[in-house]
């Protein structure tokens, strides 16, 4: 590698742009987050381990509240949820978007007000609906025609439940085909194009137990441009106008979902939150004025953009294998604690921490310990050429859709989650153990 190329790589290694704002370099190659050395966390809690910067979570919540002062900001719990996260979100004044009775029950038992919670789901179970009604959830988002009668029956004569309708606006957006949800032909929502949304709205209005408060749409995930959201607002306002004309009612709420993209590696694009707020509000006001409508109360649902950049995953290197011109660095985690590279081809930027290497960089693929050829955490990344077993690797932007999607594959056990803040580390979720697996296996 040339001197110029080496200098460029070294500069890149010092780039902390995708790390929590509290991240800073320590002597001898160390790195601290939230005032705590990552190497010390690995020694204390073992690896793999997830580190979550409480200050970063709270700062991102405040950033959304500042950008959307006249809107309801609902944290999307599916990104990551724990009792501590519930408390942080509550204290920062956000609402909550949940997708199951499990997420709902955890939030309410942790003290979150049920009336600030919205329940989603394309296939809500009887248990989901029962829990939502029993706990007094603020809104239930109706996702299919079959839910209407089921929900009305569950509410019962004389009861009332506020609902919204999830509309598919026909907008293609998202970082991967598996996370694009705004187009026709996928499992979520009711389409504008074939009249399904309009028909569902008419049916809901015929159910006295259901109070239709507004419309909801979610066009995809990991979206880095404002334009698709603006187009979706325009179509949703058009539907609100048609509902007024057909039924004589004006819907007071519009939830535009989330999917706000973040950078996983230095130089990656991300959604400009301030630009999104400005243009969403501008389009909403302009479209409503053109249609002769009052401006509905806006809601958004960031999840990844709150939790993702606040998390760091730590792994120990178990083996290094050089095969031809390929270098494989195997670590003590993998697709059981982060299936996203296998599912969506997500690219990460792992970093050696805990020691400073004098070696020139090499191109390596960081792989997991599981019995799958697709168990790859980071393909073709630059690591020190002397990387060896026992080294500690840190992967930034690990706070969303990793712990929440983790599995028990190979009975390895899900990693613990450690919160850091102001120089203190505390355990939020303990490591899953073999005893946990054995306690579920009651056959004989």
Secondary structure as UniProt FT lines:
FT   HELIX           3..13
FT   TURN            17..18
FT   TURN            21..22
FT   STRAND          24..25
FT   HELIX           27..29
FT   STRAND          31..33
FT   TURN            34..35
FT   STRAND          36..37
FT   HELIX           38..45
FT   STRAND          49..53
FT   HELIX           54..67
FT   TURN            68..70
FT   STRAND          72..76
FT   HELIX           77..79
FT   HELIX           83..91
FT   TURN            92..93
FT   STRAND          95..98
FT   HELIX           101..109
FT   TURN            110..111
FT   HELIX           114..116
FT   STRAND          117..119
FT   HELIX           126..135
FT   STRAND          139..142
FT   HELIX           145..155
FT   TURN            157..158
FT   STRAND          161..168
FT   HELIX           177..179
FT   STRAND          190..191
FT   TURN            193..194
FT   HELIX           196..205
FT   TURN            208..209
FT   STRAND          210..216
FT   HELIX           227..247
FT   STRAND          253..255
FT   TURN            266..267
FT   HELIX           273..291
FT   STRAND          297..300
FT   HELIX           304..307
FT   HELIX           308..310
FT   STRAND          311..323
FT   TURN            324..325
FT   STRAND          326..331
FT   TURN            335..337
FT   HELIX           340..344
FT   STRAND          350..353
FT   STRAND          361..367
FT   TURN            373..374
FT   STRAND          376..384
FT   TURN            385..386
FT   TURN            389..390
FT   STRAND          392..396
FT   TURN            403..405
FT   HELIX           409..411
FT   STRAND          416..421
FT   TURN            422..423
FT   STRAND          424..429
FT   HELIX           434..440
//
